[in-house]
Amino acid sequence: MEHSDLLRDLLILFGFATVVSAILHRARQSTIVAYLLTGMLVGPSGLGLVANQTAIKEMAEIGVALLLFTIGIEFSLKKLARMRNFVLGAGSRQVALTIAAVFAIALLWGSSWRTSLFWGFLVAASSTAIVLKLLHERQELDTIHGRAIVGVLLFQDLCVVPMMALVPALNAASANVAITIALALFKALAVVALILFVAHTFFPFLWRRIVQLRNKEIFLIACIFFSLGTAWGATQLGLSLALGAFLAGLALSESEFAHQILSDILPFRDGFSSIFFISIGMLIDLAFLWEEALLLAGLGAGILALKALTGGAAVATMGFSVRMSLPVGLGLAQVGEFSFVLLQQGADLGLVNERSYQTFLAAAVLTMMLTPLLLRAATHLKQHLPERGGRTQSFGEPEKGKSDTPAAPLADHVILCGYGLNGRLTAHVLRELKIPYRVLETNPETVRRAGAEGETISFGDGSSPGVLERAGIARARAIIYAISDPFVLGRAIANARTLNPALAILVRTKRLEDRPMLEDAGASHVVPEELEAAEELIIEVLRLYGMARKDAFEHIQQARNATP
């Protein structure tokens, strides 16, 4: 009976979430907001449709773990080094200014210093998921203000580690609080160092053995085991489940398998993390929301104003003009999803009472809902504000070799899936002609060997939408599938065509009878047979770049002589 009740509850949650998400999508709202509203609708103070709330909460914890695991993978230490001016400069100032301002306001309001510091932690974080999605949709990730926002978000995510370690120490007895905080930080750092050491030392070895099996199902199961297993191990050492998952992802962030792991685990993350946000929405008391509407609106507006000021001031002190600081401040003005994790942790420890819990929860949801509107307003205001003060030119066109920000994303390039004979030959010709390209390969030994030789190659499955997106398929001119399996090819071609309808999709196949099926899937040009396939694929892609067939043949011959 309990199993059937749980299944019924999940069907209710996902059914309502689908409808609410579809409605809010038209209003350009984030799916996170849709999940929170779904929880409010079906929760105890709404329609009261969910019976097994304990099981839902347990699945929500898995969602938090997978969410932080994937953020840890994306939190590349190399990315941190490249963006150190934005991350360490603007990020540290934004977090410090916000915590200090909230701390002072809460003290004046009559809160204890512990609770005031806790409120500072809650307000300091912004929503990485919502803001990055909106910046991507608006094509603003590579603008100056977009890079600044990403840098600050990276630092905020990094701050989750010490914040989650410090929150339990805030509940210690007054006489021992300083010692407890110091011990908590020391213990957290020691455990973090231990987990990162073990993960960095043993994970790559284990992953190579797993990948060598060339089995997608085993790879996927291993992804789930490593993420949740490390999270569980952290809880046994006194850290939180979420923090352990973040560390597991961080340890794998520099691995050659990171992109494929992220791509494979994203569907699980999205499914379970949706339950997490729905469970948060279920905690909101709708009667309280109605009774305290003015208070909540005022608090939400206050948070937005405060964070817009601290975010804008953080980058202004680095030399941004008001015109550039404004969109950064407005982009960071909302409360983040990690605040919900910290809020639940604080509530369990008694740092906040039920009324304060409900007040912050509702105000946080309001700030998230207003974020799309604020970003649109920021773009409009930016166009009408004069460029005054600041040193924005130092962030615009950095001197050659001195940039702290990532290079512009690859565009008008070729994605080459497979690095066998045909793949090597094609890559050689493209490299000689200085045509930008990126190679995807599923054999880890090939990836390691080619990478050591200077090839632009990544471990990844060319049929995976997530891997293709990270290879820049939306900006590519062509993709070449130099692989043999017609069943994989059909799915790969369909995914590539969906992600970029204008893409030239060139395919090699061993059997002529596979051609109709591959063309129906969306292939632009299908070439049967092995060596002839290599020639035709290269000729076809070079034609896209304006080269005559005769000249292409000459380059192919040169490549044949140079390629083993």
N, C-alpha and C positions, 0 to 999 in steps of 0.2 A: 504493500500500500504506500509506504514511504517513497519507494522508487517511482511509482506512478504519479504521486503528488509532486515530486521534484521535476519530473518530465513535464507535467502540466504547468508548473511554475515557469520553467524555462521557455516553454512555448508561448506563454503569456508575455514574458519579458521581451523575447525576440520579436514576437508579433507586434506588440505595441511600439517597440523601438523602431521597427521597419516603417511603420506608418508615420510616427512622429518625425523620424529622420527625413523621410521623403517630403513631408510638409515644410520642415525647417530648411531643407536644402534649397527650396525655391526662395526662401527668405535670406539665403546666403549665410546661414548660421552653421557653426561647427557641429559635427556629429556628437562631440562631447556634451554640448548643451542639450542636444536631443536626448541623449542617454540620461542626463540629470533630470530633465523634464519627464521622461518616461518613468523614472523611479518615483517622482512626486505623484504621478498620475495613478500608478498601480500600488503604491505603498500603503502603509497602515492608515495614514491620514487622508489618503485619496480614496480610490475605489476598494482598497483592501483585498486585492485579488491574489496576493502571494502568501502562501501558507508556511512554507519551509524556509524561513528567513536565515536560519543558522547555516544551512547548506549553501545558500546563496552567498552568505558572507565568506564562507571558506573558499568558494570558487573565486570570489572577488580578490582574496589574498593571492591566489595563483595569478590572477590578472595583473596585480600590482607587481609581482615578481617578474613576470614576462615583460611588462612595460619597462621596468628599470633595467632588465637584462638587455633589451634592444637599445635603450638609450646609452647604456654603457658601451655597447659595440660601436655606436655612432660617435661616441665621445672619444675620438681618436686623440692620443697624446701628440701626434704629429700635427693634427689640426690645431690643437691648443698652442703649440710652439709657433705655428705660422701666424696665428691671430693673437699673439701675446699682448700686443698693445691694446686691442679691444677687450680681450678676455680679462687680463690682469689689471689693466688700467680702468676702463669704463666699468667692467663687471664688478670689481672690488668696490669701487666708489658707489655704484648704485646700491649694492647690498648693504654697505656700511651706512650710507645716508638714510636708506629706508628703515633699517633696524633702529638707528638712533632716533629718527623722527617719531616712529611709532612708540618706541620705548618712552620717550619724553611725554608724549600725549597720553599714553596709558597711565603713567605715574601721576600726571596732573588729574586724571579722571578718577584716581583713587585706587588703582590696582597695585599689587605688590610688585617688587622688582622682578621676581621670577615670572609672574604672569605677564608683566610688561615685556620682558625679553622674549617670552614665548609668542606673544602677539607680533612682535617684530619679525620673528622667524616666519610666521604664517603669511604676513603681508609682503615680505621681501621677494618671494618667488613669483615668477610670471609663468604663463602657460606656453611651454615649448611646443606642444602639439598643435594648439590653435594658431599661434603666431606664425610658425614655420609653414603651416598649410596655407594660411592667407597670403603670406609673402610669396610663396611658390605660385599660387593662383594669379597673383597680381604681377608676376614676373619682376619682383623687387628684391630677390635674394642677393643679386650681385650689384645692387646700387650701394652707394656709400652708407646710407642709413640702414639698409638691409644687412650689410656686413657688421655694422655696429650692434644692431639688435641681436644677431646671431651670436656675436662675441659675448654679450652680456648674458644671454640665455645659457651659453656654455658654462660660464662661471657660476650662475645660479644652480645649475644641475650639479656642479662640483661641490657646492656648499651644502647640498643635501646630506653628504656624508657626515661632516661634523655636526650639523644640526640634529640629525637623527641620533647621533651618539650623545649629544648634550641634553636632549629633552628629558630622559630619565633622571639625569643628575639634578635637574631643577626641582625635583620632588624630594630631595634629601633634607634631613634636619638642618636647621639654621646653623648650628655649631659646626657641622661637618660639610657644609655645602661646597666650600672652596676646595677641600680635599677630595670630595666626591667628584666634582667637575674635573679636577686635574687627573684623578684616577680613571675617570670615564674616558677622557681624551687619550690618556696613555694606553689604556686597554684597547680602545677603538683603533688607534694607530698600530698597535702591535698585531691585533687580529687582521686588520687590513693588509699590513705588510706580509703576514703569514699566508693569507689567502692569495694575494697577488703573486707571492713567490712560488707557492705550490702550483697555482694555475699557469703561471708563465713558464715554469720548469717542465710540468708534466702534460699540460693540455696539448701543446703543439705535437708532442710525440704521439699521444693517443689519437689525436685528430688525423695525423698522417696514416696511422694504421686503419682507422675507420674509412677514410677517403679511398684508400687503396682497394677496398672491397668493391668500389664502384656500384654501390647499391643505395638508391635514394631513400628507401624506407629505413634502412639502418642509420643513415646520416640524419634523418629527421628525428628518429627516436633518440639518437645521441644528443642532438641539440636540446631537446626537452630535458633529458637526464642531466646534462651539464649545467643548464640554467637553474633548474629547480633543485638539483643536488647540491650545488654550491650555496644556494639560498638557504637550504635546510641546514647545511654544515655551519653557516654563519650563526644561525639561531642556537645551535649547540654550543657555540663559543660566546654567546651573550649578545650578539648583534641582532638586528631585525632581519626578517625574511627579505624585505625589499632591498636593504643595503647589501646583503649577500649576493643577490641577483645582479645588482649594479656592478659589484666588483667582478663577478664572473664575466659580464659583458666587457668590462674595461680590460680585463686580462686578455680577451680575444680580439680586441679592437685593432691591433696591429698584425693579426694573423692573416695569412694569404687566403684563409677560408672565411674571413669575416663577412664578406658580401653575400656569399652563398648561405651561410648560417642565418644571417638577417633575413634574407629573402624567404627561406623555408619556414622560419618561425613566425613571420609576420601574421599569417592568418590565425594562428593560435593566440598570438598576443592580442590581436584586434577583437577576437571573440571573447576571451576572458576579461580583457580590460574594459570592454563594454559592460560586462556584468559588474565590474568594480564601480564604474560611474553611475550605473543604475542603482546599485546598492547605496551609494551616497545620496542620490536623490530620494530614495525611500526613507531616509532619516529625517528629511525636512518635514516639519509640522505645518501643514497648510493653514490650519486655524491660526497659528502664531504668525504666519506670513501675512494673513489678511488683517489681523489685529494690529500688527506693527509695521504696516506698509510704509508709512512716512519715515519711521526710524530706519528701516532697511534701505529705503531709497536714499536717505541722507548719508548713511554709512557707506553705501556703494559709491555714491558720488564723491564722498570724502576720500575713499581709497583710490579711486581713479585720479582725482586731482593730485593727491600726495605722490602717487607713483609716477605720474606724468612729470611732476616737478623734479623728483629725485633722479629719474631716468634721464631726463633732458639735461639736468645739471651735471650728471656724471660724465656725459660726453662733451658738454660745453667746456668743462674744465680741461679737456684734452685738445681744445682748439677748434671745435665745431662752432659754426655760427648758429644763431637762433633758428634760422631757416632749416638747417640740417638737424638741430637738436630736437625740434618739435616732433617730427615723425618718430624719432627714437623713443622719446618719452611717452607718446600716445601708444606706441606699439607695445610697450612694456607695462602699461597701466593696469592690466587685469591681474587677478589672483591666479596662481598656477595650480595644476593638478596635484603637484606634490604637497601643496598646502593641505589638501584633504587627508593625505597620509599622515602628516604631522598632527593635524587636528584630531584625528582618531586616536593617535598615540597619546596626545595630551589629555584627551577626555578619559582614556583608560587610566591615566595616572592621577586624575583629579585636578589637573591644572586649570580646567575650565568647567563651569557649571552648565546645566542643560540650557538655560536661557542664552548664555554667551555662545554656546555651541550652535544653537539654532540661528542666532543673529548673524554670526560670521558665515555660516554655511549659505544662508540665503543671499547675503550681500555678495559673497564670492561668485555665486552663480550669476547674479545680475551683472557683475563686471565682465564676466566671460561673454555674456549675451551682447554686450555693447561693444565688444572689441572690433567686429567687422565695420561697424559704423564709425568708430574712432579712426581706424586706418584709412577709410575713405575720406574722412574729414581732414586727416593729416595731409593726404596727397593734395587735396583742394587748397588748404591753407598754405602749403609749401609753394605752390605755384604763384601765390599772390603776395608772399612776404618778400621784402627786399633782402639781398645778401649783405648782412651787416656783421662786422666783427668776425672773430674766429680765424682759423688757419686751415680752412677746409681743403685748400689746394694740396696740403701735405697728405691728405687721405685720398685724393682723386687719382692722380697719375704718379705713383711712386717711381723713384729712380730705378733704373734697370738693376736688378740684382739686390734691391734693398726693400722689397715689398714684404710687409708683415701679413698680407692677406693672400688667400689662394688665387692662383691664376684663373683667368676667365675659363668657363667650362668649354670643353671640346665641342666644336660645331662644324657642320658640313663635312663630317668625317665618315669613315667606313668602319663598321663593326664586323670583325672576322670571327666567326664561331668555329673553332676547331683549328688545331695547329699540327696537323699531320703534314704529309708531303704537299698537298694542295695549299694548306694554310701557310706553310713556310714560304712557298714560292710566291704566293700572293702578297704576303707581308714584305718580302724582299723588294718586289716591284714597287709597291706603294711607298716604301721607305726611300728607295732611290729617287722617286719622283716627288718626294716631300709632300705626299698626300697624307693628311692626318688619318690615323686609324687606331683601333683598340682591339686586342685579341682576347677572346674568352675561351677557356679550355678547362675540361673537367678532370684531366689527369694531373695530379699534384706534382709528380716527378717532372713532367713536361713543363709545367708552370715554373717550378723552381729552377730548372736548367735554363729555360729561355729567359727568365727574369735575370739570372746571373750574367747572361750574355748581353743584357741591356734591352731586351725586347719589352714593349709596352703590353704586357700580358697580365690577365687577372684570372684567378680561379673562380669559375662560375658557370652555371648551366644556361646556355643561350636560349632555352625555351622558357625560362622563368621571367615573368614580367618584372619582378623586383630587380633582378640582375640586369635586365635590359635597360630599365630606367636609369640605373646607376652607370651604365655605359653610355648614357646620353642619347638614347634612341630617338627621343623627341626632336633632337637637333641634328640627327645623322642624315646623310644623303643616301646611304646604302647599307645593307647588311648582307653578308655572304655566309651561307651555311655550308661549310665544307665537312659535313658529317654524313653518316650513311643511313641511320635508322629512319625509315619512312614514317613510322608511327610517331616518333619524337618530332620529326620535321613538320608533320601536319600541325601539331599543337604549337610548335615554335613559330611557324609562319603565321598562324592565326593570331597569336599574341603580339607578334611584331607589327602586323597590319593594324591591329586595334590600337596600339600605342602610337603609331605614326602612319596614318592613311596614305601619305604622299611618299612613303619610303620605297626605294627600289630594293626588292627582296630577290637575291640571286641564290640559287640552290643547286647543289650537286647531288645527284642520285645515281646509284649503281644500275638500277633497272629502269628501262624505258617505260614499262607499264605503270610506274609510280607517278609519271609526269601529270596525268589528268587530275589525280587526287591532290597533288601539291599545288597545282595551278588553281584548283577550286578553293584551296585553303587560303590563297592570296599571293602566291609567288608571282613575281614579275617575269622571271626567266629561270627555267629549269634545264639543267645540262646533265645528260646521262654520261656514264663511263668516267674513268678515273683521270687519266692524263689529259684527255680532250676537255674534261670538265675544268681542270685548272686553267687551261688556255682561254676557254670561253668566259669563265668567270672574270678573269683579269681583263680581257678585252671589253666585256660588258661594263665593268665598273669604270675603266679608263674612258670609255665612250661618254660616260656621264660628265667627265671632266674635259671633254672636247678633244680627245686624242683620236687620230685616224687609226683604223684597224692595222694598216701596214706598220705604222710606228709602234703600235702596241706589241706586234709580233716580235720586233727587234728587241724590245725590253724583256719579253718573255724568254727569248733565246739567251740573252745575257744572264738572266736570273737562273736559268737551267744550268748554265755553266758554273755559276757561283754557288748554287744550292746543293748540298750533299743529298 
